[in-house]
Amino acid sequence: MRNRTTIVFSMVAIVFLASCNSTKYVPKGDALYTGATIKVNDSTLSRKEKKRLVTLTATLTRPLPNSRFLGIPFKLSFYNMAGNPARTNFIRKFFRKIGQSPVLLSSVDVDYNSKLLQNYLENIGYFQSASTGDAIVKREKAQAYYTLMPGRVYTIKTVDFKTDNTSLGRAIQNTKSKTFLHPKDPFNLDIIKGERSRIDATLKEEGYYFFSPDLLILDADSTIGNHNVNMLLRVKENTPVAAKKPYIIDNVYIYPNYRINSKQVDTVDVQKYLYGGYYIVDPGKKFKPGLFQHIMRFDSADVYTRTDHNLTLSRLVSLDVFKFVKNRFELSLNNQSDTGRLNTYYYLTPLPIKSLRAEVSANTKSNNYIGSLFTLTFRNRNAFRAAEHLDIYGNIGSEMQYSGYQSGYNTYKYGGGITFTIPKFVVPFLDLNTTNAFVPKTKINLSYDLLNRVKLYTLNSLKAELGYVWKPSANVQHEFNPFSINYVRAINITQKYLDSLSHNPILKHAIDNQFIIGSNYSYTIDPFVNNQKGTGIYFNGIIDLSGNLAGLVVKKDPITQQKNILGAPFSQYVKTQTDLRYYYEISPKARLANRFIFGFSLPYGNSSQLPYIKQFFIGGNNSLRAFRSRSVGPGTYKDPNTGNLSFFPDESGDIKLELNTELRYSINSMLEGAVFIDMGNIWLYSKDTLRPGAQFSKSFLNELAVGTGVGLRINLTILLLRIDLGMPLREPSLPTGQRWVLNQINFGDKQWRRNNLILNLGIGYPF
């Protein structure tokens, strides 16, 4: 009780100290600026409209006051804790770095802000608006007050496009049906700018390369009375002749080995050859000309479109072969009166073709393992002169437990492989291609791994895979591996491990020979590919099949009653998993991240259970962070011998359900805090007499493990370090009615902390 009282008292004291003395370093004669209050004073407006205007203008005034969290200016408090700015040491520098200096009244220009607010009101249709402002100082703190008098908003009465009968005039007139301007809508300058950009974008798709939004004028006549305006769109009279006509592509020149510091090349004199409609300027023949037929979206005699222009650049970049991709258009000498012609030039500067990369990584797991991995990779970005990527890699790693049951049972991993990537679909008898910004890829992978668990066993793993990756858009990706083989065989099984099978026969599953031959497909929607902020939904769905086709053509062995390939039985199963995430941005500095995972697998035919490497696991660094890695479930089962063994098994299951919720909030540009709740479990599809309570049943919701905790993220720009501290709230292995363990929480008890507080260290967000 005393410990809890001390904690509460400390928290109250911190909040009190943080909120006090905020004006400590405000210069004499100045005041701490605490923000602006905006009021709308106009009897002609409804309460709802007044509230809307206050919301629209609330963030326009400058400067912004010191930031606050839960109403407390923590950053300002940290700055003040650094003490006298003239004195410096490591601690003072740290507090100033994470803190924020006081925002002073002397930096506030009330008259400028008043004019800014009035100008904004006029831009959204309040033409007869006015604004006044003042500042009031109380006890060294200042508040700015602004009063808006907007009057009635002006609305659009008519919209007319004034154009001639030229091709440009007809093209503009044809866009009117999709206009952003509509009668009875309020006048809005941003929408007017958007209308000009909309028309320009449409014209760019019809060949008008030299046209620009600035050549369009939208006149607003506000003299017609009754707070109405007539909108008239017209083209500037001094519009250049080049902007008035559409263009088609004449010749396309490609320089695939261009040096960025070279002078502009004269296409008349250089050595070039025509291939598939493109002029290739590559005297050294560094690239096969056929490569560009699959990449380019511009062909000679095509009408210029901005879409094809951008698609071609994006496809060239996505090859990951060129360091710089530069493009220019030039008027062709072969021009007609009504339709112009453009020569197109692509200057491509290659990346270094061959490279050698060494990578060292480290990880920490919640079962007290620390690990490291060293990888050496040789890459050839242009293996056969068609932008094929050849990666040859080798790695060596280890995992060692610094405390706990498994101390001394270290793991060492050795492996290597070859990955060959071709920038197109390679399908027998078919010539497939995509027309979007992303070039499809065919991947061939062959790898070998050796996993040595000291004093236990050694696993050999050989994997071969042929697959395709393609993206119809930036946010959507398909990955299909029609051919996948994975063979795992245990060797050097120690007598100690064999003896442990008598205590726990489940351990035998980890050393079973596993022969997987099948296919798999993955579909991903990720709205945060280029921006990790905002609100959106992430989805990943996987289906994994093994032995389905082989099971149809291979006959059973009359003795073993199993189906074999090259004398080895192969696995047969169906496995699916969905990963659904919803991110909600509460504010620019706070975000709620949610994840739902459901996995289901069904062994059949040759298999009574899934191969060990394909089963579901739960608990650990990126899962239920209040529980140690792979220690939860299945169901309500808990190995009674775990505490007596010098090592504990990795619990696995056929069905998985997991839900995670995490509140992430920014402390400063470098630090981020988090509060999370995780819940979930795994189950077996069929009953297992050796693991009572492990089978999935209708009472599965009552068998969920629940944990909570807090976290800290350190953003080092190149990577994000994550520290999470979790504790269990609900233990499914306990008897019904005793699974909630809230009443057992005791932070003052050393043994409780040791058994229940789980520290997780990781890189990147958990989801």
N, C-alpha and C positions, 0 to 999 in steps of 0.2 A: 504494500500500500504506500509505503514511504517512497519507493522508487517511482511509482506512478505520479505521486504528488510532485516530486522533484521535476519530472519531465514536463508536466503541465505548467508548473511555475516558470521553468526555463523558457518554454515557448512563449508564454505571456510576456516575460521580460524582454525577449528578443523583439517581439512585435512592438512593445512600448518604446524601446530604445530606438528602433528603426524609424518610428513615426515622429520622434521628438528631435529637436535641435536641427531641423532641416535648413535653417537660415544661418547656420554657424559661419559659413564662409561667404556670405553675401556682403559685398562692399558697402561701406557707409554711404548713405544717401541714395542707395538703390534698393530694390525689393525682389523677392523671389516670385517669378511669374508662375501662376498656378493654372492658367488656361483662360479660355474665352467662353462667355455665355452669350448665346444669340437668341434674340427675341423678335418675333414678327408682330408688328403693330399695324394692322389693317383690318378694318371692320367689314370690308367687302369679301374677305376670304373665310372659308369654313375652317373649323378647328383641325380637320384632317389635312387640309391643304397647308395650313400653317405648320403643322407637325412635319409634313413632308419637306418643306423648305428648310426647316431647322436641321433635319437629317442630312439634306443635300449640302448644306453649307458648313456643317459642324467641323469638318477637317480642312477647310480652305485657308484659314488664318495661319499666319506664321509669326514667330516660330512656334513649334509644339512645346508644351510644358514637359517637365521631367516625367518619364514613364512611371507607371504605378502597377503593382500587382496586389490584388485584394485591397485596393485603396491606399497602399503603403508605398512610398517612393524608395524602394530598396536600393536601386542603383545610386541614387543621390546619397543615401545613408552610407553605402560603401565608400563613395568618394569622400564624404566627410570623415569617415573612420581613418582614411589615409593621413589625416592631419594637415599640418601646414604644407602647402605646395612647395615651399622653398626647401623643405627637408626631404631627402630621398633615401630609401633603402629597399631591399627586396620586397618586404611586406607592404610598404607604402605604394611601391610601383604596382604590385599585384592588385591592391584595392582600387587604385586609380584606373587600372586597365579594365576591370570588370564594373567599375562605377561610372557615374555620369556627372559632369560638372553642373552646377545650378544654372538654370535658364533664368536670365535676369530681365526685369521690366525695361531696362535701358535698350534691350535688343528688340523690343516690340514697337513697330510703327503703326499706331492706331489708325492714322489717316490713310496710309497705304492699304491696310486691311479693309477699311470701309469702302474705298474705291474698288478693291478687288471683289468684294461681295456684291457691290452694285453692278459691276461689269458682268459677273456671273449671272445675276438675275436677268440682265438684258439679253444675254446669250440664250437663255431658256424661255424667252418670250415676254418677260415683264419689262416692256419698253419704257414705262413711266415710273420706274422704281427710284428709290433713294435709300441711303444708308448713313447712319451716324454711329460714332463710337466714342468710348471713354474708358479710362482705367481708374480703379479705386484701390488704394493701398490701406491695408490694415495689418498692424503688427509685423512689419517687414515682409508681408506677402501681398501680391498684387493680382487682381482679377480684371480682365478686359470685358467690357460689355458692349455689344453691338445691337442696334435696333434697325430692322429692315422694314421698309415701307414699299412693298412691291407693286401694289395696284393690281388691276386685272390682267390676266395673261392674254396675249394675242394668239389667235388660232388661225389656221390656214383655211381660206375660203375656196380658192381654186388653184390648180396646178396645171401649167401649160408648158409644152416643149415647143420652142420656136426654132424650127430647122428648115433648111432648103431641101431641094430634090436631088442633091448629090448623094453618092454612095455613103458618105459619112453621115449626112443628115438622115437618110433612111435608117442607117444602123442605129443611130441614137434614138430615133422615133420608135424603133422596134423594142427598145428596152423599157418603154414607159409603163408597160403592164406590170412590171416588177419594181416600180418605184417605191422608195421609203417614205415619200411625202404623200399624205392623204388629207382630204378636207376634214375639218373639225379637229385635227391634231394640233397640239400646241406648237408654236414656232420653237425650233431648237437648232442652234448653230452646229452642234455635233452631228445631228442627223443630216443636215445639209452637206456637211463635209463628207459624211458617209455616202450620200447619194452621188456626189461627184466621183468618189472612188469606185462605187458600184458600176457606174457607167463606163469608167475607164477600164475596169477589169473585164467587162463584157466585150468592149472593143478590142482589147488585147487578145481575146480568144478568136477574133475575126480578122486578125492580120494587121491592125493599126499599131505598128511597133513604135512610131514616133509620137503618138498621141499621149497626153498627160492630163491629170485632173485639173491642173491650173488653167487649161484652155476652156473650161466650162465656167460660166457665170450664172449664178442663181440670184435674180433680183427679187426683192421683197417690197411690195408696195403696201405700206401701212396707212396710207391716206384715205382709204376707202370707207373708214368709219366702223363703228360698232366693234372695235377691238379685233378686226379681221385683217388678214394680209393676203394678197394675191402673189403667188410664186410663179416666176417666169424663168425657164431655163433656156440659155442660148450659148452658142459658141462664139468665142472672141473673134472680132473682125480681123485682127492681125494674125490669125492662126497660120503657121507656116504651111506651105504647099505639101511638104513631106509628111506632115501630120494628118493630112486630109485623105490619104489613100491607103488601102491595105497592101500588104507585102507578102510575097511568096519566097521560099528559099531557092536560091539559084545553085550555088556550089557549097559543099561542106568540106572544110580542110581540117585535118586532125594531125596534131604534132604530139605524139605519145612520148617523146623523149626530149621535152623542152626544158631548157635551163632558165630559171627565173630571172637571172641577170643578163640573159641574151638580148641582143637587139631584136626589134621586130623583124620577122622574116618576110622577104619578098616572095610571094607565092608564084610569081612568074618564073623566077630563075631557079628555085630550089628543085631538087630531085624529088618527084612525087609520082605516085602511081594510083590509078583508079581501081577501087575494089568495092563492089556492091553499091556503087553510087557515091562513095566517099573517096576523097583524095587523101591518101595517107602519106605523111612526110616523116619517114623513119628510115634513113639511110642505113643505120646499123641493124635494122630488122630485129629490134628488141622485142616487139610484140607481133603476134600473128594478126593480120588484118581482119580475119574472121571474128576476132573478139568483139570488134565494134559493131558488127551487125546485130548482136544480141543486146547491145547496150544503148545505142543511139535511138532517140525518138524523133529526130529531124531527118527527113529525106529530101533530096532535091525535088522541087516542084510542089512541096507541101506548103500550105498556108501557114504563116507564122502564128503560133499561139504561145501565150505565156506559160500555159500548162506544160507543153512539150519542151519549152525552153528550160523550165525548172526541173522537170523530170529527168532530162538528159544529164544535167549537172549533178543531181542527186544520185543517179545510177552510177556515174563515173566515180563519185566520192565513195559510194558504198562498196566498191571493189576493194578498198583498202590497199591499193597499189600506188596511188598517186598522192603525193604530199600537197600539191597545189593543183587546182582545177580552175583555169581561167578561160573566159569565153568573151568574144566580141562579135559584133555584127557590123557589116560595112556595105554601103550602097554598091550594088553591082553596076558595071557599065552597061549591062544588058537590061535597061529599064524601059517599060512601056508607059504610055501617058496616064492611064487610069489605074494601073496596078504596078507597084514597085517590086524590085527584086533585091534580095539581101544575100550577100556571101557570109557564111558563118565560119568562124575560126575557133578551134578548141586547142588551147595550150596546156598540155598535161606534163607536170613535173613529177617523175617517179620518186617514190620512197626508196631507201636503200633496199636492194633486192634481197640480200642475204644479211641475216642478223643472228646474234647469239645473245640470249637473255638468261640471266640467273635471278632466281627469286627465292627469298627466304621468308617464311611465314611462321607464326606461332599461334597457339590456341590454348585455352583453358576450359575444361569441362567441369560440370557440377559434381562429378563423382571423384573430384580431387586429382584428375589427370592434367598434366601439362604436356604440351606436345610442340614439335617443330617439324618443318618440312622444307627441304631444299630441292628446288627444281631447276634443271638446266634444259633450255629449249633452243634448238636450231630451227630457224625459219627461212624458207625460200618463198618469196611472195610472187614469183613468176617462174615456177618450176619448168613449165613446158611452153613458155612464151604466150600464154593465154590467161594470165592473171590467176593461175592456180596457186593455192597456198599449200606448201608441204611443211608440216611441223614434225620434227623428231625430238622427243623429249625423254628425259630420265629423271627419276626423283628418288630421294631417300628421306625417311622421316622416322620419328619415334614418338611414343607417348609413355610418360612415366608418372606414376602416382606418388605424390609426396606424403600422403597420409591416408589412413583408412584401412579397410579390410584387405585390399589388394596390394598393399605395399610390397614391392619386389617383383610383381607380375607385370613387367614392362612389355610394351609392344613396339616392334620395329617393322617398318614397311619399306619395300624396295620395288621399284617398278619402272616401266617405260612404255613407249608406244609411238605409233605413227598416225598422224591425221592428215588426210589429203582432201582438200576442198576445191571444188570446181565451180566457177561462177555461172552456172546454168543448170537446168534440169538435164540429167543424163538418163534417158529412158530409151530402151531398145525400140527401134523402128518408129520413134516419134520425135518430132522437133517441137518441144514446148518452150514457151517463154512467157514472161509477164510484161505488162505495160505500165506498171506503177513505178514509184521512185526507188524501189528496193529490188536488187538483182537476186533471183533465187540461187540457192546453193545446193550442190550435191556433196555429201560428206561421206568419206570412207575412213573408218577408224579401226585400228588393230592395237591392242594393248595387253600387257602382261603385268600382274602384280603378285608379289609374295608378301604375305602377312605372317609375321612370326610373333606369337604370344609366348614369351619366355616362360618355361616350366609347364606350358600347357599344350600347345599344338602349333602347327604351321599350315597356312592355307595357300594353295596355288590358284590363281584366277587368270583365265584367258578369255578375252572378249573381242569379238569382231562385229562390226555394225556398218550397214549401208543405209543412208537416210537422206532426206531432203528437208530444207528449211526455206520457207518463203513468207513474205510479209505483204499482205494486200494494202496495208497502211502503216503509219509509224507506230500505232498503238496495238496492232493485232499481229500475232505471229503463229504460224503453223509449223509443226515439226513432226515429220512422219518417217519412221524407220521400218520399212517393210521387211528388212532382214536383220535379225539381231541374234547372236549366239553368245552365251556366257557359260563357261565351264569352270566349276570350282571343285577342287579336290584337296582333302586334308592329308597331310603327311606328318611324320614325326610326332604323333600323338603320344604324350607322356603317360606313364603308368599312373602318375598322380591324378591326371585328368580322367583316365579311365576308371580309377577307383571312385572318383567323385560321382560317377554316373549312378552308382548304387544309392547314393543319397538323393540325387536329383536326376532322373532319367531325361528330363527336358534338355539337359545340356548336350545330349547326343545330337540334337537337331543342328547345333552350330557346326558340327564336323561332318555332317552328311555330305556325300558327293552331290553336286547340283549341276544339272545339265539343262540349260534353258535355251530353247530355240523357238523364236516367234517374231512378233512385231509389236510396235507401240506407236501411239499418236498423242501429241500434246497440242492443246489450243490455249493461247494466252491473250488476254486483253489487259493492257497496261496503259492507263491514261497518263502515267507519270514518267514516261520514258525520258523526256527532256526537262521536266520540272517536277521536283519531289514535293511540291506544296500544292495546296488547294483541296477541293472536294471532288471525290470520284470513286468509282468502283473498279477494283482489280479482280480478274478471274483467271484461274488456270485449271483446266480439266485434262486428265490423263486417263487413257485406257491402254492396258498392257495385256497382251495375249501371248500365251506360250503353248506350243504343241497342238494348236488347233488344226493346221493343215497337215502336219506330220502325223497326227492321230488318225487322219482319214485314209492315209495311204500305207502306213506301216502296220503290219500284222503283229498280233501278240505272240510272244515266245511261248510255246506249248508247255514248257516246264515252269518258268517263273510267272507266267500269265501277265507279263509286262511287255510294253512296246519299246524296242531298243533301236538306237541308231549307232552303228559302229560298235555294237556290243554294250552300249551304255543306255540305261533308261532315261528318258527325257521327261521334264516336268510338263504338266498340263494344268492350266489355271486361267481364270479371268480376273483381272484386277483393275479397279477404277478408283480415282481420287479427285475430289474437287477442292479447290482452295479459293474461297471467296472473301474479299476484303473490302471494307467500306471506310474511306477516310473522309472526315468532316472537319473543315477548317472553321473553328469557333471564332478565331480572330487571327490577325497576321502573326501573332506570337503563340497561339495555342491551337492544337489539333488533336482530334480524337481518332484513334486508329483501332479498327475492329477486324477480327479475322474469324472465319468459320471454315473448318476442315472436316470433310467426311470422306472416309475411305472404306471400300468394301472389296473383298476378294473371295473367290470361290474355287477351290481346288477340285479337280474332277479327273476321271479316267485313270491315268498313270499315277496320279498324286493324291495322297490323303491329306496333305498339308502343303502350303506354299514353301518354296525354297527360303531358307533363312534370310538371305540377302534381300528378298522381296516382301517380307512381312512388315507389319506396321509396328512402330515403337512410339513411346510418348514419355515426356519428362525431359528436362534439361535446358540447356542454354537458350534455344530458340523455340521452346515448347512450354511445358508447365515449369516455370522457373522456380517454383517453391518446392520442387521435388528433384532428386538427383536423376541423372541421365538414365533413361530406359528402366526406371525403377517402379513405375506405376502399372498396376494391372497384371494380367488381364482380368477385367471385372473386379470382383472382391477378393481375388486370390492374392495371397502373399506367401512366398516360400518360407516355411517354418524353420528351415535350416540356414537361412541367410546369415543370421547373426553368428552362427557357429562355423561357417565356412571361411576360409581365408580369401575367398573371392565370391562375388554374387553374380548370378546370370543376368543377361540382358533379356528382360521380359518382352515377348512379342505377341502379336495377335493378328486376326484376320479382318477385324473391323475396327475403325478408329473414328472417334468424335472428339473434336477440340474446338473450344471457343476462347478467344482472347480479346480483351479490351484494354487499351492503354491511352492515357491522357499525356500528351507531350506538350511541354511549354518551354519557351525560350527564356533563359535567364539573361544571357547576353549573346554577343556574336559567336562566342566560343563554347559556352556551356548551355546545356539543355537538361531539364528535369523531366521525370516521368513517374506516374502512378499507374499500376496495372493490376488487373485481375485475370487469372487464367483458370480454365476448367476443362476437364476432358477425361478420357479413358480409352482403353483398347479392350476388345473382347475376342473370344474364339467363336467361329461359326458353328462348330460341332462340339459336343460334350467331350470333355477330357477327364477321365477318372483320376488322373494324377494331379489335376489342378481344379479342385472343386470351386464353384462360383465364377469360373472364367468364361462360361458360355453366355452369349448375348441373349437377353430376355426382355420382356415387356417392362421390367422395372429398371431399365438401363439408366434412366434419369436419376434414380436414387443411388447410382453407383459412380457418379462423377466425382473426381478429385477436384478440389478447389484450392487455389492459392492466391496470395496477393503480395504486393511489395512495392518498393520505390526504386528508382533508377537515376543514374546520372550519365549523360552523354557528353563527350569531349570532342568537339569538332576541330580536327587538325587540318582541314581543307582537303588534304589528299586522302584522308580516311577518317572514320568516326569510331572512336573507342567507346565501348558501352560497359557500364557497371550496373548490375541489377542485384538487389538484395530481396529475396523472397522468403515467405513463410507460409506453411500450410494452414488452411482454414477448415478443410474437410478431408478426411482419410477414408477412402472407400473400403479398405481392408478391415476396418473396425466393425464391430457388431452393429446391426441396425439400431438406431436411436442414440448411438455414441459416436457417430462419424463426424459431427461438427465438433471441433476442438477449440473453439473460441474461449471457452472457460478455462483452458489450460495455458493460455498465453501469459508468460511471466518473463519480461525482458530482464529482470534483475537476477534470474536464476541462470548461472553459468552453464549448467547441464542442459537446461531447456534451450538456451541459445545455440549450444553446440549441436543439438539434435535437430533443431527446427529452422535455423537461419541459414539459408543457402545463398552463397555468393556466386554470381555468374559474371564472367568477364568475356567480352566478345567484341567483334569488329562489325560495324554496321548495325542497322536496326534489326530487331528480331523478326519483323514482318512489315 
